[in-house]
Amino acid sequence: MIINNEVAMVTGAASGIGRALTYELAQRGAKAIGVVDLSDDVFNIADKINSRVGGQVALPFKGDVTAPDFRKAVYDQVCAAHGVVSICVPAAGLTRDALAVRLNKETGKAHMYEEETFRLVTEVDLIAPIYWALEAVARMAEYRHKHGKGRWDPAEGVQGTIIFIGSVSSQGNKGQIAYATSKAGLEGAAATMMKEAIFYGVRCGVIHPGFTDTPMVRALGEEFIEKYVLPDTQLGRLIRPEEIADAICFMITNSAVSGELWADAGWHPSAA
């Protein structure tokens, strides 16, 4: 599958991996990109991209990715103006890190990770990405039906690609019970969607980035990064968002690459 002249959808596009990917897709000739984020920065990002490529390629949308009506409205506008979305990368995410169970030694009482927080994280990091992806598959199914096409035939070429943003935390990481659960859940979603969505010619995969130089990782603090991240990273530095964006584009364009891709810069945490 080529990126040139395709229509893409990227959530979490105002910062980090999402922003880097949006720039990369535009540079590689995407015809239109739905640029989605909760932040006002999404408009600035779209303007910069359009200025760089010399055209109205990036289409900014500000809103809550967990809201079904917002999701449908974004797809409606993009598809009506530019055609069916063939590349979907739902990159929006958040962390709310804390130990799953923390004992207060003074009172002897144990405090569990807040259920409300767990639901928030899984809503944003697991459920929302799945439904942005399902929306893309549904639109492709309707598009093919409208044009009299049934089961996809390999001779047609790949019709669409979905890439979920997993994480090395999907293997388990202290203090990330909700985040790790969400990222591990995306593996099952991708594996299932690949078996179903290929009926319409849509591939699905997961990329698992290691610690990447994003606002989310920087929020851990320089001391934490220096003490707990870099010593266990063979590359000796944080991954650049542009490196992950390039890897995602590799997954999009190389149809032989399925399943999961680990882009962890050699991060292997100690068992302690």
VEXDREN-2710 file (C-alpha; in Angstrom, 1 decimal):
% VEXDREN-2710
k/r/px/py/pz
1/MET/0.0/0.0/0.0
2/ILE/1.3/3.5/-0.8
3/ILE/0.7/6.6/1.2
4/ASN/0.7/9.0/-1.8
5/ASN/-2.8/10.3/-2.6
6/GLU/-4.4/8.3/0.3
7/VAL/-6.8/9.7/2.9
8/ALA/-5.6/9.3/6.5
9/MET/-7.0/9.8/10.0
10/VAL/-4.7/10.5/13.0
11/THR/-5.9/11.2/16.6
12/GLY/-3.6/12.6/19.2
13/ALA/-2.1/14.6/16.3
14/ALA/-1.1/17.8/18.2
15/SER/1.9/16.3/20.0
16/GLY/4.3/13.4/20.3
17/ILE/4.0/10.5/18.0
18/GLY/0.7/11.7/16.5
19/ARG/2.2/15.0/15.5
20/ALA/5.3/13.5/14.0
21/LEU/3.3/11.0/12.0
22/THR/1.0/13.6/10.6
23/TYR/4.0/15.5/9.3
24/GLU/5.5/12.3/7.9
25/LEU/2.2/11.3/6.1
26/ALA/2.0/14.8/4.6
27/GLN/5.6/14.6/3.4
28/ARG/4.9/11.3/1.8
29/GLY/2.0/12.7/-0.2
30/ALA/-1.2/11.9/1.6
31/LYS/-4.1/13.6/-0.1
32/ALA/-5.9/14.5/3.1
33/ILE/-5.3/13.9/6.8
34/GLY/-7.9/14.3/9.5
35/VAL/-5.8/15.8/12.3
36/VAL/-7.7/15.2/15.6
37/ASP/-6.8/16.3/19.1
38/LEU/-8.4/17.7/22.3
39/SER/-5.9/20.6/22.3
40/ASP/-6.2/23.9/20.4
41/ASP/-2.7/23.2/19.1
42/VAL/-4.3/21.0/16.5
43/PHE/-5.1/24.1/14.5
44/ASN/-1.5/25.3/14.6
45/ILE/-0.2/21.9/13.6
46/ALA/-2.5/21.8/10.6
47/ASP/-1.5/25.3/9.5
48/LYS/2.2/24.4/9.7
49/ILE/1.7/21.2/7.7
50/ASN/-0.3/22.9/5.0
51/SER/2.3/25.7/4.8
52/ARG/5.1/23.1/4.5
53/VAL/3.4/21.1/1.7
54/GLY/1.8/24.0/0.0
55/GLY/-1.8/22.8/0.1
56/GLN/-4.8/22.1/2.3
57/VAL/-3.8/18.6/3.3
58/ALA/-4.3/18.7/7.1
59/LEU/-7.8/19.1/8.3
60/PRO/-8.0/20.0/12.0
61/PHE/-10.6/18.7/14.3
62/LYS/-10.7/19.6/18.0
63/GLY/-12.7/17.3/20.3
64/ASP/-13.0/14.4/22.7
65/VAL/-11.9/11.1/21.0
66/THR/-14.1/9.1/23.4
67/ALA/-17.3/10.8/22.1
68/PRO/-19.1/8.8/19.4
69/ASP/-20.8/11.7/17.9
70/PHE/-17.6/13.6/17.5
71/ARG/-15.9/10.6/15.9
72/LYS/-18.7/10.1/13.4
73/ALA/-18.8/13.8/12.5
74/VAL/-15.1/13.9/11.8
75/TYR/-15.4/10.8/9.5
76/ASP/-18.4/12.3/7.8
77/GLN/-16.6/15.5/7.0
78/VAL/-13.4/13.9/5.8
79/CYS/-15.1/11.2/3.7
80/ALA/-17.5/13.7/2.1
81/ALA/-14.7/16.0/1.1
82/HIS/-11.9/13.6/0.2
83/GLY/-13.2/10.0/-0.1
84/VAL/-13.0/7.0/2.1
85/VAL/-10.3/6.9/4.8
86/SER/-7.7/4.2/4.0
87/ILE/-5.1/4.9/6.8
88/CYS/-6.1/5.1/10.4
89/VAL/-3.7/5.6/13.3
90/PRO/-5.6/6.4/16.5
91/ALA/-2.6/7.7/18.6
92/ALA/-4.4/9.7/21.3
93/GLY/-3.6/8.5/24.8
94/LEU/-2.9/9.4/28.4
95/THR/-1.4/7.9/31.5
96/ARG/-2.5/8.1/35.2
97/ASP/0.3/6.2/36.9
98/ALA/0.1/4.8/40.4
99/LEU/0.7/1.5/42.1
100/ALA/-2.2/-1.0/41.8
101/VAL/-2.2/-1.5/45.6
102/ARG/-0.4/0.8/48.0
103/LEU/-0.2/0.0/51.7
104/ASN/-0.2/2.8/54.3
105/LYS/2.2/1.4/56.9
106/GLU/0.9/3.8/59.5
107/THR/-2.8/2.8/59.3
108/GLY/-2.3/-0.7/57.9
109/LYS/-4.9/0.1/55.2
110/ALA/-4.3/-0.7/51.6
111/HIS/-5.4/1.7/48.9
112/MET/-6.3/0.3/45.4
113/TYR/-5.9/2.1/42.2
114/GLU/-9.0/4.3/41.7
115/GLU/-11.6/2.5/39.6
116/GLU/-12.8/5.8/38.1
117/THR/-9.2/6.5/36.9
118/PHE/-8.9/3.0/35.5
119/ARG/-12.0/3.5/33.5
120/LEU/-10.8/6.9/32.2
121/VAL/-7.5/5.5/31.0
122/THR/-9.0/2.4/29.3
123/GLU/-11.7/4.6/27.7
124/VAL/-9.0/6.8/26.1
125/ASP/-6.3/4.3/25.5
126/LEU/-8.2/1.1/24.6
127/ILE/-11.9/1.7/23.7
128/ALA/-11.5/4.9/21.8
129/PRO/-8.7/3.7/19.5
130/ILE/-10.7/0.5/18.7
131/TYR/-13.8/2.5/17.7
132/TRP/-11.8/5.0/15.6
133/ALA/-10.4/1.9/13.8
134/LEU/-13.8/0.2/13.6
135/GLU/-15.3/3.4/12.1
136/ALA/-12.6/3.3/9.3
137/VAL/-13.4/-0.4/8.6
138/ALA/-17.2/0.3/8.6
139/ARG/-16.7/3.2/6.1
140/MET/-14.6/1.0/3.9
141/ALA/-17.3/-1.7/4.0
142/GLU/-20.0/0.7/3.0
143/TYR/-17.8/2.2/0.2
144/ARG/-17.1/-1.2/-1.3
145/HIS/-20.8/-2.2/-1.1
146/LYS/-21.8/1.1/-2.8
147/HIS/-19.4/0.2/-5.6
148/GLY/-20.6/-3.3/-6.0
149/LYS/-17.6/-5.0/-4.4
150/GLY/-17.9/-7.9/-2.0
151/ARG/-15.1/-10.0/-0.5
152/TRP/-11.8/-8.4/-1.1
153/ASP/-9.5/-10.1/-3.7
154/PRO/-5.7/-9.8/-3.3
155/ALA/-5.5/-8.7/-6.9
156/GLU/-7.1/-5.4/-5.9
157/GLY/-4.2/-4.5/-3.6
158/VAL/-4.5/-3.5/0.0
159/GLN/-7.5/-1.1/0.5
160/GLY/-6.7/0.2/4.0
161/THR/-4.4/-0.1/7.0
162/ILE/-4.9/0.5/10.7
163/ILE/-2.0/0.8/13.1
164/PHE/-2.6/0.9/16.8
165/ILE/-0.1/2.5/19.1
166/GLY/0.9/-0.1/21.7
167/SER/3.7/0.2/24.2
168/VAL/6.5/-1.8/25.8
169/SER/4.3/-1.4/28.9
170/SER/2.0/-4.0/27.4
171/GLN/4.4/-6.5/28.8
172/GLY/3.7/-5.2/32.3
173/ASN/5.2/-2.2/34.0
174/LYS/5.1/-1.2/37.7
175/GLY/2.8/1.7/38.4
176/GLN/0.9/1.3/35.1
177/ILE/-1.9/-1.1/35.7
178/ALA/-4.5/0.8/33.6
179/TYR/-2.1/1.9/30.8
180/ALA/-0.5/-1.6/30.5
181/THR/-3.9/-3.2/30.4
182/SER/-5.0/-0.9/27.7
183/LYS/-2.0/-1.4/25.5
184/ALA/-2.1/-5.2/25.9
185/GLY/-5.8/-5.1/25.0
186/LEU/-4.9/-3.4/21.7
187/GLU/-3.0/-6.5/20.7
188/GLY/-6.1/-8.7/21.0
189/ALA/-8.2/-6.1/19.2
190/ALA/-5.7/-5.8/16.3
191/ALA/-5.4/-9.6/16.0
192/THR/-9.2/-10.0/15.8
193/MET/-9.7/-7.0/13.5
194/MET/-7.1/-8.4/11.1
195/LYS/-9.0/-11.6/10.7
196/GLU/-12.3/-9.7/10.1
197/ALA/-11.3/-6.5/8.3
198/ILE/-9.2/-8.2/5.7
199/PHE/-12.6/-9.3/4.2
200/TYR/-12.7/-5.6/3.1
201/GLY/-9.0/-5.5/2.3
202/VAL/-8.0/-3.7/5.5
203/ARG/-4.9/-4.7/7.4
204/CYS/-4.4/-4.1/11.1
205/GLY/-1.3/-4.1/13.2
206/VAL/0.3/-2.7/16.4
207/ILE/3.5/-0.8/16.9
208/HIS/5.0/-1.0/20.4
209/PRO/7.2/2.1/21.0
210/GLY/9.7/2.2/23.8
211/PHE/10.3/5.4/25.8
212/THR/9.8/8.1/23.3
213/ASP/10.6/11.8/23.7
214/THR/7.0/13.0/24.1
215/PRO/5.3/15.2/26.6
216/MET/3.9/12.1/28.3
217/VAL/7.3/10.6/28.9
218/ARG/8.9/13.9/29.8
219/ALA/6.2/14.3/32.5
220/LEU/7.9/11.4/34.3
221/GLY/10.7/13.9/35.2
222/GLU/14.3/14.1/34.1
223/GLU/15.5/12.3/37.3
224/PHE/13.2/9.3/36.7
225/ILE/14.3/9.1/33.1
226/GLU/18.0/9.2/33.9
227/LYS/17.6/6.7/36.7
228/TYR/15.1/4.2/35.5
229/VAL/14.7/4.5/31.7
230/LEU/18.0/5.3/30.0
231/PRO/20.1/2.7/32.0
232/ASP/17.9/-0.1/30.6
233/THR/17.8/1.3/27.0
234/GLN/20.6/-0.1/24.8
235/LEU/20.4/2.9/22.5
236/GLY/21.2/5.1/25.5
237/ARG/18.6/7.8/24.7
238/LEU/14.9/8.4/24.3
239/ILE/13.4/7.5/20.9
240/ARG/12.6/10.4/18.7
241/PRO/8.9/10.7/17.7
242/GLU/10.1/10.9/14.1
243/GLU/11.6/7.5/14.3
244/ILE/8.3/6.0/15.4
245/ALA/6.5/7.8/12.7
246/ASP/8.9/6.4/10.1
247/ALA/8.3/2.9/11.5
248/ILE/4.6/3.3/11.3
249/CYS/4.9/4.4/7.7
250/PHE/7.0/1.2/7.1
251/MET/4.1/-0.8/8.5
252/ILE/1.6/1.0/6.3
253/THR/3.6/0.6/3.1
254/ASN/4.9/-2.9/3.5
255/SER/2.0/-5.3/3.3
256/ALA/4.1/-8.3/4.4
257/VAL/4.5/-6.7/7.8
258/SER/1.6/-7.9/10.0
259/GLY/1.0/-8.4/13.7
260/GLU/3.2/-6.4/16.0
261/LEU/6.4/-4.4/15.6
262/TRP/8.6/-3.6/18.5
263/ALA/10.4/-0.2/18.3
264/ASP/11.8/-0.2/21.8
265/ALA/15.4/1.0/21.3
266/GLY/16.6/-2.1/23.2
267/TRP/14.7/-1.3/26.4
268/HIS/14.9/-4.3/28.7
269/PRO/13.9/-3.4/32.3
270/SER/15.4/-5.2/35.3
271/ALA/13.2/-7.7/37.2
272/ALA/13.5/-5.7/40.4
END
